[in-house]
């Protein structure tokens, strides 16, 4: 139930900006475009997260009569905040055709996440192993993007 709800939220949160930045011609692409997409993504994802946390989660928990959703949905929705922060970094890697680095980052995150989820499951974590299996790759990949791509957000929009 929670993953179905959060999957819809992920689609809504990106808004197509990554594709727009990737497809824009180099001559027409300025740093201001990246800054605008970054800040809009942070604002939009934060708004969605707040709405889901305070409105959507309680409604879903009551509708399905499952109080555990009050804890699970916000955690599964948190990656949209990380995605908003990394959208420009990931886009810059894709534009520069740096697929090898992206694959390495994703592989490292997947391997570490798999081990952590297995440990949680073996220690009786139950559904939390799956919840953290979804959350952890976003947290692990964030520092890689920030370190590998030399771009810093500025207060421009």
Backbone bond lengths (Angstrom), bond angles and torsions (degrees), N, CA, C in turn:
res aa  C-N    CA-C-N  psi(-1)  N-CA   C-N-CA  omega(-1)  CA-C   N-CA-C  phi
1 X - - - 1.455 - - 1.525 109.19 -
2 X 1.323 115.47 -49.41 1.464 119.81 -176.45 1.520 111.73 -64.41
3 X 1.331 117.38 -40.75 1.467 119.13 -179.07 1.522 111.47 -69.13
4 X 1.308 117.56 -32.19 1.468 119.83 176.58 1.524 110.26 -64.92
5 X 1.317 116.12 -43.04 1.470 120.84 179.41 1.522 110.33 -65.21
6 X 1.336 116.84 -46.98 1.461 119.46 -177.19 1.527 112.41 -70.60
7 X 1.307 118.45 -27.81 1.473 120.49 176.88 1.518 110.91 -62.66
8 X 1.294 116.05 -41.04 1.473 120.54 176.79 1.524 109.86 -64.15
9 X 1.310 116.77 -40.39 1.465 121.50 -179.54 1.527 110.75 -64.17
10 X 1.342 118.21 -40.07 1.463 121.30 178.56 1.529 111.03 -60.58
11 X 1.313 116.96 -42.15 1.468 121.11 -179.51 1.524 110.14 -64.04
12 X 1.311 116.41 -42.70 1.464 121.00 -179.27 1.521 110.97 -67.88
13 X 1.325 117.34 -36.04 1.461 120.31 -171.80 1.521 114.10 -69.91
14 X 1.322 119.64 -31.44 1.465 119.65 -175.47 1.526 112.28 -74.43
15 X 1.289 117.68 -36.42 1.469 122.20 172.62 1.525 113.53 68.74
16 X 1.329 119.78 5.94 1.454 122.84 177.33 1.511 115.51 82.19
17 X 1.320 117.26 8.76 1.463 119.87 -177.35 1.520 112.58 -69.97
18 X 1.324 117.69 -36.32 1.468 119.81 179.69 1.525 110.02 -60.70
19 X 1.306 116.58 -45.77 1.466 120.38 179.12 1.531 110.86 -63.50
20 X 1.311 116.84 -38.00 1.468 119.93 179.39 1.527 111.10 -64.78
21 X 1.321 117.02 -41.91 1.466 119.68 178.47 1.519 111.63 -67.43
22 X 1.310 116.92 -37.93 1.465 120.86 -179.72 1.523 110.51 -66.11
23 X 1.310 117.88 -39.86 1.459 121.50 -174.46 1.526 113.69 -83.97
24 X 1.316 117.86 -16.33 1.469 120.16 -178.55 1.531 109.83 -68.42
25 X 1.313 116.16 138.16 1.471 121.30 -179.43 1.529 110.44 -66.35
26 X 1.345 115.98 146.32 1.460 121.37 -177.64 1.517 112.75 -56.07
27 X 1.337 116.71 -39.94 1.467 120.04 -178.14 1.523 112.00 -63.72
28 X 1.307 115.93 -29.07 1.460 120.37 -175.96 1.528 113.50 -97.21
29 X 1.324 117.08 -3.72 1.455 121.37 -175.86 1.522 110.27 -96.83
30 X 1.305 116.19 121.93 1.456 122.17 -179.75 1.524 109.39 -118.55
31 X 1.323 115.73 165.61 1.455 119.90 178.64 1.529 111.00 -61.38
32 X 1.309 117.18 -30.83 1.459 120.67 178.61 1.533 111.39 -59.63
33 X 1.328 117.27 -33.34 1.467 120.17 176.34 1.529 110.64 -63.12
34 X 1.322 116.03 -45.23 1.463 119.88 178.32 1.530 111.05 -63.27
35 X 1.334 115.51 -43.46 1.463 119.88 179.74 1.535 110.43 -60.74
36 X 1.315 115.80 -44.91 1.464 120.20 -179.28 1.515 112.06 -62.49
37 X 1.329 116.48 -44.59 1.468 120.46 179.23 1.528 110.14 -64.66
38 X 1.321 116.39 -41.30 1.465 119.42 179.43 1.522 111.05 -59.67
39 X 1.328 116.65 -54.52 1.467 119.73 -175.38 1.519 112.15 -67.98
40 X 1.330 117.53 -37.70 1.459 119.18 176.86 1.527 110.22 -64.24
41 X 1.325 117.10 -42.03 1.465 120.74 179.54 1.519 111.53 -63.01
42 X 1.325 116.77 -42.37 1.467 120.34 178.36 1.525 110.01 -63.18
43 X 1.327 116.52 -45.70 1.462 120.40 179.59 1.527 111.44 -63.06
44 X 1.329 116.35 -50.04 1.461 121.39 -176.79 1.528 111.09 -64.13
45 X 1.321 118.17 -45.11 1.461 121.12 -179.68 1.525 111.44 -66.08
46 X 1.317 116.67 -38.36 1.469 119.99 176.73 1.521 110.77 -63.69
47 X 1.320 116.27 -41.42 1.466 120.69 178.16 1.525 110.63 -62.70
48 X 1.312 116.46 -46.80 1.468 120.54 179.14 1.531 110.12 -61.68
49 X 1.325 116.82 -44.51 1.461 120.12 -179.53 1.525 110.86 -60.14
50 X 1.316 116.91 -45.19 1.471 120.95 180.00 1.523 110.78 -63.04
51 X 1.332 116.93 -43.53 1.469 120.11 178.31 1.527 111.59 -62.80
52 X 1.314 116.01 -43.97 1.464 119.87 179.39 1.529 110.27 -64.55
53 X 1.329 116.02 -43.61 1.456 120.38 -176.68 1.528 112.05 -63.76
54 X 1.334 116.21 -47.87 1.461 119.50 -173.55 1.529 114.60 -90.61
55 X 1.338 117.92 -24.01 1.463 120.00 -176.49 1.532 111.61 -115.80
56 X 1.322 116.53 -56.11 1.466 120.60 -174.13 1.513 114.68 -65.12
57 X 1.325 116.66 -42.87 1.460 120.39 -177.76 1.530 112.28 -63.31
58 X 1.329 119.08 -49.72 1.470 118.14 178.50 1.535 113.06 -61.79
59 X 1.327 116.36 -36.34 1.470 119.50 178.64 1.526 110.13 -64.57
60 X 1.337 116.79 -46.42 1.469 120.65 -179.94 1.526 111.12 -63.44
61 X 1.338 116.99 -41.47 1.466 120.35 -179.32 1.530 111.04 -63.95
62 X 1.334 116.38 -40.21 1.464 119.38 177.68 1.521 111.55 -70.88
63 X 1.326 116.51 -42.43 1.464 120.33 -177.57 1.530 111.17 -61.05
64 X 1.326 116.42 -45.11 1.465 120.43 -178.44 1.534 112.40 -90.33
65 X 1.327 116.32 -0.65 1.459 122.19 -179.09 1.537 110.26 51.82
66 X 1.332 114.31 48.81 1.463 120.98 -177.67 1.537 108.69 -134.47
67 X 1.337 117.63 95.65 1.464 120.74 -177.76 1.532 114.04 -62.66
68 X 1.319 117.81 -23.75 1.463 120.79 179.28 1.532 111.65 -62.74
69 X 1.324 116.83 -25.48 1.465 120.36 177.44 1.526 111.90 -62.04
70 X 1.338 117.19 -25.12 1.471 120.49 177.64 1.528 111.66 -62.27
71 X 1.316 117.09 -25.77 1.468 121.24 178.16 1.531 111.68 -97.52
72 X 1.322 116.52 -37.03 1.465 120.22 -172.52 1.529 112.39 -74.91
73 X 1.313 118.30 -46.29 1.474 120.60 -174.98 1.529 111.89 -60.32
74 X 1.342 120.16 -46.71 1.476 117.70 178.01 1.531 113.52 -60.21
75 X 1.325 117.41 -37.48 1.468 120.12 179.59 1.525 110.02 -68.25
76 X 1.333 117.19 -40.63 1.464 120.07 179.40 1.532 112.06 -72.80
77 X 1.313 117.09 -20.02 1.461 121.12 178.65 1.526 111.51 -87.55
78 X 1.321 118.09 -21.91 1.466 122.34 -178.54 1.533 114.03 -54.11
79 X 1.335 120.36 -34.73 1.467 118.64 179.57 1.534 114.89 -59.64
80 X 1.326 118.49 -20.73 1.475 117.02 177.29 1.517 110.68 -65.58
81 X 1.327 117.30 -27.24 1.463 120.18 176.37 1.527 110.36 -69.74
82 X 1.333 116.25 -40.74 1.463 120.60 178.07 1.528 110.16 -68.98
83 X 1.318 116.90 -40.34 1.469 121.04 177.62 1.526 110.75 -59.98
84 X 1.325 116.89 -37.67 1.464 120.34 178.82 1.522 111.36 -64.08
85 X 1.318 116.04 -38.03 1.459 120.24 179.77 1.524 111.25 -72.22
86 X 1.333 117.62 -34.21 1.464 120.40 -175.44 1.528 114.21 -94.03
87 X 1.311 119.04 -1.43 1.474 120.46 -173.99 1.527 112.04 -58.52
88 X 1.311 117.77 -43.11 1.467 119.96 -178.68 1.523 110.43 -70.68
89 X 1.316 117.26 -39.87 1.463 120.59 179.54 1.530 110.94 -61.98
90 X 1.325 116.01 -46.27 1.467 120.23 179.47 1.526 110.68 -65.48
91 X 1.325 116.83 -38.97 1.460 120.79 179.40 1.523 110.90 -64.87
92 X 1.310 116.96 -42.09 1.469 120.01 178.41 1.531 110.94 -62.65
93 X 1.333 116.77 -38.46 1.470 119.12 177.04 1.526 111.12 -65.89
94 X 1.308 116.51 -41.78 1.466 119.74 179.10 1.524 111.28 -66.25
95 X 1.330 117.27 -41.49 1.472 120.46 179.52 1.520 111.71 -63.12
96 X 1.328 116.21 -34.52 1.469 119.15 179.97 1.528 111.73 -87.71
97 X 1.332 116.08 8.94 1.472 122.76 179.19 1.525 112.06 56.73
98 X 1.310 115.38 37.36 1.456 121.62 -178.56 1.528 110.25 -90.69
99 X 1.322 115.93 57.61 1.458 121.69 -174.84 1.529 112.42 -69.72
100 X 1.322 116.26 -31.73 1.462 119.90 -179.28 1.530 110.27 -62.42
101 X 1.323 116.84 -45.94 1.462 120.43 179.27 1.517 111.03 -64.56
102 X 1.322 116.30 -41.58 1.470 119.62 176.76 1.517 111.07 -60.45
103 X 1.315 116.45 -42.12 1.463 120.45 179.31 1.526 111.10 -64.77
104 X 1.316 117.42 -39.75 1.464 121.05 178.98 1.529 110.36 -65.07
105 X 1.322 116.56 -46.28 1.470 120.38 178.55 1.528 110.27 -59.15
106 X 1.325 116.30 -48.19 1.464 119.96 -179.25 1.528 111.95 -64.34
107 X 1.324 116.89 -36.77 1.468 120.42 179.06 1.521 111.54 -67.64
108 X 1.317 116.36 -45.05 1.466 120.35 177.73 1.522 109.98 -59.38
109 X 1.327 115.74 -47.14 1.467 119.85 179.82 1.527 111.35 -61.69
110 X 1.324 117.21 -40.76 1.466 120.81 -178.96 1.530 111.65 -66.63
111 X 1.318 116.73 -41.74 1.468 120.31 -179.10 1.530 110.69 -65.98
112 X 1.326 116.42 -48.57 1.464 120.17 179.97 1.528 110.20 -62.78
113 X 1.321 116.39 -43.05 1.462 120.88 179.40 1.519 111.26 -61.68
114 X 1.326 116.80 -42.84 1.459 120.40 178.74 1.517 112.33 -58.96
115 X 1.329 116.21 -45.38 1.463 119.91 178.76 1.526 111.23 -62.86
116 X 1.315 116.53 -44.94 1.468 119.71 -179.14 1.526 110.90 -63.60
117 X 1.321 116.93 -43.22 1.467 120.32 179.95 1.524 111.41 -64.12
118 X 1.321 116.98 -39.17 1.467 120.36 178.22 1.528 110.40 -64.86
119 X 1.325 116.39 -42.51 1.467 120.35 178.55 1.527 110.38 -61.85
120 X 1.326 117.07 -44.67 1.465 120.78 178.32 1.525 110.17 -61.25
121 X 1.323 116.88 -45.01 1.469 120.85 -179.25 1.528 111.28 -64.15
122 X 1.337 117.37 -43.30 1.461 120.72 -179.22 1.531 112.59 -67.01
123 X 1.320 115.87 -23.56 1.465 120.43 177.92 1.523 112.43 -93.35
124 X 1.336 116.35 16.89 1.467 120.33 175.21 1.512 114.44 83.57
125 X 1.306 118.09 20.45 1.463 121.53 -177.54 1.517 114.56 -70.99
126 X 1.313 117.52 -18.42 1.464 121.04 178.33 1.516 113.50 56.69
127 X 1.311 115.38 -125.63 1.464 121.45 -175.80 1.532 111.77 -63.31
128 X 1.336 116.90 -24.27 1.459 119.71 -179.18 1.527 112.34 -66.34
129 X 1.317 117.49 -26.08 1.468 120.29 175.06 1.527 109.56 -61.90
130 X 1.315 116.75 -41.61 1.466 120.88 178.81 1.522 111.68 -71.23
131 X 1.318 116.35 -38.89 1.469 120.39 179.54 1.524 109.90 -61.52
132 X 1.320 115.90 -48.43 1.465 118.93 -179.08 1.527 112.07 -72.95
133 X 1.308 117.36 -24.50 1.462 120.70 174.27 1.527 110.60 -63.14
134 X 1.310 116.64 -30.87 1.466 121.05 177.86 1.527 110.92 -82.41
135 X 1.322 118.47 -37.77 1.460 122.70 -174.71 1.527 113.82 -77.59
136 X 1.308 117.70 -44.64 1.465 122.23 -168.57 1.529 114.88 -60.42
137 X 1.340 121.30 -39.00 1.478 117.96 -179.33 1.521 113.59 -58.84
138 X 1.304 116.98 -33.76 1.465 120.34 178.72 1.523 110.38 -66.29
139 X 1.321 116.08 -42.07 1.461 121.10 -179.49 1.526 110.81 -68.05
140 X 1.315 117.19 -40.27 1.469 121.28 -178.84 1.530 111.29 -68.78
141 X 1.319 117.99 -40.34 1.464 120.16 -175.27 1.529 113.39 -76.48
142 X 1.311 118.59 -24.29 1.471 121.66 -177.38 1.523 113.56 -53.30
143 X 1.334 120.31 -52.75 1.467 118.50 -179.48 1.534 113.68 -63.38
144 X 1.327 117.12 -32.88 1.469 119.82 177.60 1.531 110.64 -60.49
145 X 1.312 116.42 -46.19 1.468 120.21 179.99 1.521 111.34 -61.64
146 X 1.312 116.14 -45.82 1.466 120.25 -176.45 1.527 111.04 -65.11
147 X 1.331 117.18 -38.84 1.468 120.56 -178.76 1.528 111.79 -74.93
148 X 1.338 117.36 -40.36 1.464 120.58 -172.96 1.526 114.51 -80.44
149 X 1.309 117.41 -26.88 1.469 120.28 -179.53 1.516 108.37 -106.48
150 X 1.295 115.27 122.83 1.463 121.19 -177.40 1.531 110.13 -86.31
151 X 1.310 115.27 74.55 1.461 121.35 176.94 1.514 107.35 -141.18
152 X 1.294 116.08 136.81 1.457 120.89 179.99 1.523 109.22 -126.77
153 X 1.316 117.02 134.59 1.466 118.97 176.89 1.525 110.52 -69.35
154 X 1.323 114.72 143.40 1.470 122.18 176.09 1.521 107.22 -122.33
155 X 1.278 117.14 161.25 1.458 120.20 179.26 1.532 109.35 -79.72
156 X 1.323 115.45 67.48 1.468 123.50 176.01 1.508 107.55 -127.89
157 X 1.317 114.08 149.08 1.460 117.66 177.44 1.499 109.11 -143.99
